[in-house]
Amino acid sequence: MTTGTSGRGEPGSEPGSETLEETVDALVDDLLSAFPPASTPPERFLGAQFDRGLAWVHFPEDRGGLGFPPSLHQRVLARLGGGGAPTSALRNVIGYGMVAPTLLAHGTASQLDRYLRPLFTGEEIWCQLFSEPGAGSDLASLATRAERDGDEWVINGQKVWTTAAHLARFGLLLARSDPGVPKHAGLTCFLVDMRAAGVDVRPLYQMTGEAEFNEVFFTDARVPDSARLGGVGEGWRVALTTLMHERVAIGGGVAERGAGPISEAVRLWHERWAGDASPHALVLRDRLVQRWVAHEVARLTNLRAAHNRRAGIPGPEGSVAKLAYAEERKRATELCVDLMGADGMLYASDYPRVLPTELMSSPTDVRRLFLRARASSIEGGTSEIMRNILGERVLGLPAEPRNDRDLPWRDVPRS
């Protein structure tokens, strides 16, 4: 099979040549035919998808990709979704959207060989070990230490709000390897075995009753230098790759028109308020229309950004998408509860304290969805931080004063 295409992905002039779209479609057809999703175990199907270069088509060959333009990735996802195929992003949300592109950008050949395929199939779940009790929005001020001991690093410290740590086989860890230099310069990134001695995961229960997030304690945990991602002291550069992809992963998906919380709001309107001409009903209708328009604007913005995005580290559009997603999700779920009237105040009693076995299941109870939406403006960077990024990097506004930029980390006052 030959692509016979020009550098722009246009049809080639050779007889029998194919466009890149035709090549991708043929590979998808072959995958669905050889491994029917309805009768194939998800891990086996996803492994075959990876081996055909359909995991991330813009990744290099032998890395789950074909070296094709990233715009074709959405084509693959749409066609496989229509065929009922399992989705790696739902099985391994942190690994698929954040760790994999970071590995591709900074990993060694042996690290890519070792981690990418089981990450994609969901055989090895990943988490991201960045935030700490004293280092959330100001991530570069983190205090978890990594001290070199021969061919190993000894890790001591605490992480918090770690999504899926209770499920994870591996974690992407950012730690301080040199406290004698300014905070951004003294960080190093590691690939940590979450089952290793000295790693303790403890659940943090949310008001929904679930513990999606965890705190993780490191006590003399040892990590081989071969598990270091990027150079010593280059952790901030590695982390920025992850953070930019994180914002796209959280808010950059292109949903169908009217999908998500807004669909629940429309359902509740028709179920409870259609035909009611009272002033209160008219106000609710006006709010519903406002939310639907805002949802559609965000969807179209994400669609345009997805078309313009190129392979590599996403730019500020990730922060636009994440901010819009977080704030609109809160407004839409709040409207849903208001549309329920007094019923919206009744919090169900059957939300037990549980450790979820999967993270991407959609809550079916609107009130639970409302409670969970509160986290959207915190996880992956707060809405306030997203506004700072957009103000500085898009609008060109002056940066906030940073008096500790040139101070060695050990000399920065901390509470």
C-alpha positions as CSV (number, residue, x, y, z in Angstrom):
1,M,0.0,0.0,0.0
2,T,1.5,3.4,-1.0
3,T,0.3,6.8,-0.1
4,G,1.6,8.5,-3.2
5,T,0.9,11.9,-1.7
6,S,2.5,15.3,-1.8
7,G,3.7,16.9,1.4
8,R,0.3,18.5,1.9
9,G,-1.6,15.2,1.8
10,E,-3.1,15.8,-1.6
11,P,-3.6,13.0,-4.1
12,G,-0.5,11.9,-5.8
13,S,-0.1,11.8,-9.6
14,E,1.2,8.2,-9.7
15,P,-1.3,5.7,-11.1
16,G,-3.0,3.8,-8.3
17,S,-1.9,6.3,-5.6
18,E,-4.1,7.0,-2.6
19,T,-4.8,10.0,-0.5
20,L,-3.9,9.9,3.1
21,E,-7.6,9.8,4.0
22,E,-8.0,6.7,1.8
23,T,-5.0,5.0,3.5
24,V,-6.4,5.7,6.9
25,D,-9.9,4.5,5.9
26,A,-8.5,1.3,4.5
27,L,-6.6,0.6,7.7
28,V,-9.6,1.3,9.9
29,D,-11.8,-1.0,7.7
30,D,-9.2,-3.7,8.0
31,L,-9.0,-3.3,11.8
32,L,-12.7,-3.4,12.3
33,S,-13.0,-6.5,10.0
34,A,-10.2,-8.5,11.5
35,F,-11.1,-7.6,15.1
36,P,-14.9,-7.0,15.5
37,P,-15.2,-4.8,18.5
38,A,-18.3,-6.6,19.8
39,S,-16.4,-9.9,20.1
40,T,-12.9,-8.8,20.7
41,P,-11.5,-8.0,24.2
42,P,-10.7,-4.3,24.4
43,E,-7.0,-4.8,25.2
44,R,-6.6,-7.0,22.1
45,F,-8.4,-4.6,19.9
46,L,-6.4,-1.6,21.1
47,G,-3.2,-3.5,20.7
48,A,-4.1,-4.2,17.0
49,Q,-5.0,-0.6,16.6
50,F,-1.6,0.5,17.9
51,D,0.2,-2.0,15.7
52,R,-1.6,-0.6,12.6
53,G,-0.4,3.0,13.4
54,L,-3.9,4.1,14.4
55,A,-3.3,4.9,18.0
56,W,-2.1,8.4,17.2
57,V,-1.7,8.7,13.5
58,H,0.5,11.8,13.8
59,F,3.0,9.8,15.9
60,P,6.0,8.2,14.0
61,E,5.7,4.7,12.7
62,D,6.4,2.0,15.2
63,R,5.2,4.4,17.9
64,G,1.5,3.8,17.3
65,G,1.4,6.2,14.4
66,L,1.9,6.7,10.7
67,G,3.6,10.1,10.6
68,F,0.4,11.6,9.1
69,P,-1.0,15.1,9.8
70,P,-2.7,15.3,13.2
71,S,-6.0,16.4,11.5
72,L,-6.5,12.8,10.5
73,H,-6.5,11.6,14.1
74,Q,-10.0,12.9,14.5
75,R,-11.0,11.0,11.4
76,V,-9.8,7.8,12.9
77,L,-11.5,8.4,16.2
78,A,-14.8,9.2,14.5
79,R,-14.7,6.1,12.3
80,L,-13.7,3.8,15.1
81,G,-16.3,5.3,17.4
82,G,-19.0,4.7,14.8
83,G,-17.9,1.1,14.6
84,G,-18.3,0.6,18.3
85,A,-14.6,0.3,19.1
86,P,-13.2,0.7,22.6
87,T,-11.5,4.0,23.3
88,S,-8.1,4.3,24.9
89,A,-8.8,7.8,26.1
90,L,-11.6,6.4,28.3
91,R,-9.6,3.6,29.7
92,N,-6.4,5.6,30.5
93,V,-7.3,9.2,30.5
94,I,-4.1,10.6,31.9
95,G,-1.8,8.3,30.0
96,Y,-3.5,8.7,26.6
97,G,-3.9,12.5,26.5
98,M,-1.0,13.7,28.6
99,V,1.8,11.1,29.3
100,A,2.0,9.7,25.7
101,P,2.7,13.0,24.0
102,T,5.2,13.9,26.8
103,L,7.0,10.6,26.3
104,L,7.1,11.2,22.6
105,A,8.6,14.6,23.0
106,H,11.2,13.8,25.7
107,G,11.5,10.0,26.0
108,T,14.4,7.8,25.0
109,A,13.9,5.0,22.4
110,S,13.9,2.4,25.1
111,Q,11.3,4.3,27.1
112,L,9.0,4.6,24.1
113,D,9.4,0.9,23.3
114,R,8.6,0.0,26.9
115,Y,5.7,2.2,27.8
116,L,3.7,3.4,24.8
117,R,1.9,0.2,23.7
118,P,0.7,-1.0,27.2
119,L,-0.3,2.6,27.9
120,F,-2.5,2.7,24.9
121,T,-4.1,-0.7,25.5
122,G,-4.9,0.2,29.1
123,E,-2.8,-2.6,30.5
124,E,-0.8,0.0,32.4
125,I,-2.7,3.0,33.8
126,W,-0.9,6.2,34.4
127,C,-1.2,9.1,36.8
128,Q,0.4,12.6,36.9
129,L,2.3,13.4,40.1
130,F,2.7,17.2,40.0
131,S,0.6,19.1,42.5
132,E,1.5,19.3,46.2
133,P,-0.1,20.8,49.3
134,G,2.1,23.9,49.0
135,A,2.5,23.9,45.2
136,G,-0.7,24.0,43.2
137,S,-1.1,27.0,41.0
138,D,2.6,27.8,41.6
139,L,3.7,24.4,40.5
140,A,7.4,25.3,40.2
141,S,7.6,25.9,44.0
142,L,7.1,22.2,44.7
143,A,9.2,20.6,47.5
144,T,9.3,16.8,46.8
145,R,13.0,16.0,46.7
146,A,14.9,13.7,44.3
147,E,18.5,13.1,45.5
148,R,21.0,11.2,43.3
149,D,22.5,8.0,44.8
150,G,24.6,6.4,42.2
151,D,22.4,5.0,39.4
152,E,19.3,5.7,41.4
153,W,17.3,8.7,42.7
154,V,15.8,8.7,46.2
155,I,12.4,10.4,46.3
156,N,10.8,12.0,49.5
157,G,7.8,14.2,49.6
158,Q,4.0,14.4,49.1
159,K,1.7,14.9,46.1
160,V,-2.0,15.7,46.2
161,W,-5.1,15.7,44.0
162,T,-3.5,12.9,41.9
163,T,-6.2,11.5,39.6
164,A,-6.3,7.7,39.3
165,A,-3.3,7.1,41.5
166,H,-5.2,4.2,43.1
167,L,-5.5,2.6,39.7
168,A,-2.1,3.6,38.2
169,R,0.8,1.3,37.4
170,F,3.1,4.2,36.7
171,G,3.2,7.9,37.4
172,L,4.8,10.9,35.8
173,L,6.6,12.6,38.7
174,L,8.0,16.1,38.9
175,A,10.5,16.5,41.8
176,R,13.2,19.0,42.9
177,S,16.7,17.7,42.2
178,D,18.6,20.9,43.0
179,P,17.4,23.3,45.7
180,G,20.3,25.7,45.1
181,V,19.1,27.2,41.8
182,P,15.9,29.2,41.0
183,K,12.8,27.1,41.3
184,H,12.1,26.5,37.6
185,A,15.7,25.3,37.0
186,G,16.0,22.8,39.7
187,L,13.3,20.3,38.7
188,T,13.7,16.8,37.1
189,C,11.0,14.5,35.8
190,F,10.8,10.7,36.4
191,L,8.7,7.7,35.4
192,V,7.7,6.1,38.7
193,D,6.5,2.6,39.5
194,M,3.4,3.2,41.7
195,R,3.8,-0.3,43.3
196,A,7.4,0.3,44.4
197,A,8.5,0.3,48.0
198,G,8.1,3.7,49.6
199,V,5.1,4.8,47.5
200,D,1.9,5.2,49.6
201,V,-1.4,6.1,47.9
202,R,-4.3,7.4,50.0
203,P,-7.8,8.3,48.7
204,L,-9.4,11.8,48.9
205,Y,-13.2,11.5,49.0
206,Q,-15.2,14.1,47.2
207,M,-18.7,15.4,48.0
208,T,-20.0,12.9,45.4
209,G,-18.8,10.1,47.6
210,E,-16.1,9.0,45.1
211,A,-12.3,9.2,45.5
212,E,-11.1,10.0,42.0
213,F,-8.2,11.9,43.5
214,N,-5.6,10.8,45.9
215,E,-2.6,12.0,47.9
216,V,0.6,10.1,47.4
217,F,3.5,9.9,49.9
218,F,7.1,9.1,48.9
219,T,9.4,7.8,51.7
220,D,12.9,6.9,50.4
221,A,11.3,5.6,47.2
222,R,14.0,4.6,44.7
223,V,13.8,5.3,41.0
224,P,16.5,4.2,38.5
225,D,18.2,6.9,36.5
226,S,17.0,5.0,33.4
227,A,13.5,6.1,34.4
228,R,14.4,9.8,34.3
229,L,12.4,11.6,31.5
230,G,14.5,14.4,30.0
231,G,17.7,15.8,31.3
232,V,18.6,16.6,34.9
233,G,17.2,20.0,35.7
234,E,15.0,20.0,32.6
235,G,11.8,19.0,34.4
236,W,10.0,22.3,33.9
237,R,10.3,21.9,30.2
238,V,9.0,18.4,30.3
239,A,6.2,19.5,32.7
240,L,5.1,22.3,30.3
241,T,4.6,19.7,27.6
242,T,2.3,17.7,29.9
243,L,0.4,20.8,31.1
244,M,-0.3,22.1,27.6
245,H,-1.6,18.6,26.5
246,E,-3.5,18.3,29.8
247,R,-5.6,21.4,29.0
248,V,-6.4,20.2,25.5
249,A,-7.2,16.7,26.9
250,I,-9.6,18.2,29.5
251,G,-11.3,20.9,27.4
252,G,-10.3,20.4,23.8
253,G,-12.6,17.6,22.8
254,V,-15.0,18.4,20.0
255,A,-18.4,17.1,21.1
256,E,-21.5,16.7,19.0
257,R,-23.8,19.7,18.9
258,G,-26.0,19.8,21.9
259,A,-24.2,17.0,23.7
260,G,-23.1,16.9,27.4
261,P,-24.8,18.8,30.3
262,I,-26.6,21.1,27.9
263,S,-28.5,18.0,26.6
264,E,-29.7,17.3,30.2
265,A,-30.8,21.0,30.5
266,V,-32.8,20.7,27.2
267,R,-34.4,17.4,28.4
268,L,-35.4,18.9,31.7
269,W,-36.9,22.0,30.1
270,H,-39.1,19.9,27.8
271,E,-40.0,17.5,30.7
272,R,-40.9,20.2,33.3
273,W,-41.4,23.6,31.7
274,A,-42.5,23.3,28.1
275,G,-45.8,25.2,27.7
276,D,-45.5,27.1,30.9
277,A,-45.8,30.9,30.2
278,S,-45.1,32.1,33.7
279,P,-42.4,34.7,34.2
280,H,-40.2,32.2,36.0
281,A,-40.5,29.7,33.1
282,L,-39.6,32.4,30.6
283,V,-36.5,33.4,32.6
284,L,-35.4,29.7,32.7
285,R,-36.0,29.5,28.9
286,D,-33.9,32.6,28.4
287,R,-31.1,31.0,30.5
288,L,-31.4,27.8,28.6
289,V,-31.0,29.6,25.2
290,Q,-27.9,31.5,26.6
291,R,-26.3,28.3,27.7
292,W,-27.0,26.5,24.5
293,V,-25.5,29.3,22.5
294,A,-22.4,29.5,24.8
295,H,-22.0,25.7,24.5
296,E,-22.1,25.9,20.7
297,V,-19.6,28.7,20.6
298,A,-17.2,26.7,22.7
299,R,-17.7,23.7,20.6
300,L,-17.0,25.5,17.3
301,T,-14.0,27.2,18.9
302,N,-12.6,23.8,19.8
303,L,-13.3,22.5,16.3
304,R,-11.4,25.4,14.8
305,A,-8.5,24.9,17.2
306,A,-8.4,21.2,16.4
307,H,-8.2,21.9,12.7
308,N,-5.4,24.4,13.2
309,R,-3.4,22.4,15.7
310,R,-0.2,20.8,14.5
311,A,1.8,18.0,16.0
312,G,3.9,19.0,19.0
313,I,3.1,21.1,22.1
314,P,-0.2,22.8,21.9
315,G,-0.2,26.6,22.4
316,P,-2.5,28.9,24.4
317,E,-5.6,27.5,22.6
318,G,-5.5,24.7,25.2
319,S,-6.1,27.2,27.9
320,V,-8.9,28.8,26.0
321,A,-10.6,25.4,25.6
322,K,-10.0,24.4,29.2
323,L,-11.3,27.7,30.6
324,A,-14.4,27.6,28.5
325,Y,-15.1,23.9,29.3
326,A,-14.8,24.4,33.1
327,E,-16.9,27.5,33.4
328,E,-19.6,26.5,31.0
329,R,-19.9,23.0,32.6
330,K,-20.5,24.7,35.9
331,R,-23.2,27.1,34.5
332,A,-24.9,24.3,32.5
333,T,-25.2,21.9,35.5
334,E,-26.3,24.8,37.7
335,L,-29.1,25.4,35.2
336,C,-30.0,21.7,35.3
337,V,-30.5,21.8,39.0
338,D,-32.6,25.0,38.8
339,L,-34.8,23.4,36.1
340,M,-35.5,20.6,38.6
341,G,-37.0,23.1,41.0
342,A,-37.2,21.9,44.6
343,D,-36.2,18.4,43.5
344,G,-32.7,19.8,42.7
345,M,-32.1,20.3,46.5
346,L,-32.6,16.6,47.2
347,Y,-29.2,15.0,47.4
348,A,-29.6,11.2,47.0
349,S,-28.5,9.0,49.9
350,D,-27.1,6.3,47.8
351,Y,-23.7,7.9,47.0
352,P,-21.4,5.5,49.0
353,R,-17.7,6.2,49.7
354,V,-16.1,4.3,46.9
355,L,-12.9,4.1,44.9
356,P,-14.0,4.3,41.3
357,T,-12.7,1.5,39.0
358,E,-12.9,3.8,36.0
359,L,-12.8,7.6,35.7
360,M,-14.7,8.5,32.5
361,S,-18.1,7.2,33.4
362,S,-20.7,9.9,33.0
363,P,-22.9,10.5,36.1
364,T,-26.5,9.8,35.4
365,D,-27.9,11.8,38.3
366,V,-28.0,15.5,37.4
367,R,-27.4,16.6,41.0
368,R,-24.2,14.4,41.1
369,L,-23.1,15.9,37.8
370,F,-23.6,19.4,39.3
371,L,-21.4,18.5,42.3
372,R,-18.7,16.9,40.1
373,A,-18.6,20.0,37.8
374,R,-17.2,22.1,40.7
375,A,-13.9,20.3,40.2
376,S,-13.6,21.3,36.5
377,S,-12.4,24.8,37.4
378,I,-9.7,23.4,39.6
379,E,-8.3,20.3,38.0
380,G,-5.8,20.8,35.2
381,G,-5.1,24.4,36.2
382,T,-7.5,26.7,37.9
383,S,-9.7,29.1,35.9
384,E,-7.7,32.0,37.4
385,I,-4.4,30.5,36.1
386,M,-6.0,30.0,32.7
387,R,-6.9,33.7,32.6
388,N,-3.4,34.7,33.6
389,I,-2.0,32.5,30.7
390,L,-4.3,34.0,28.2
391,G,-3.7,37.5,29.4
392,E,0.0,37.2,29.2
393,R,0.5,34.9,26.2
394,V,-2.5,35.9,24.0
395,L,-3.4,39.5,24.9
396,G,0.2,40.6,25.7
397,L,-0.7,42.0,29.1
398,P,2.1,42.6,31.7
399,A,3.0,39.5,33.7
400,E,2.3,39.3,37.4
401,P,5.3,40.4,39.5
402,R,7.5,37.4,40.5
403,N,10.0,38.3,43.1
404,D,11.4,34.8,43.5
405,R,12.3,34.2,39.8
406,D,16.0,34.6,40.3
407,L,16.3,33.4,43.9
408,P,17.6,29.9,44.7
409,W,14.7,27.8,45.7
410,R,16.1,27.2,49.2
411,D,16.1,30.9,49.9
412,V,12.5,31.6,48.9
413,P,10.3,32.2,52.0
414,R,7.6,29.5,52.4
415,S,4.8,29.2,54.9
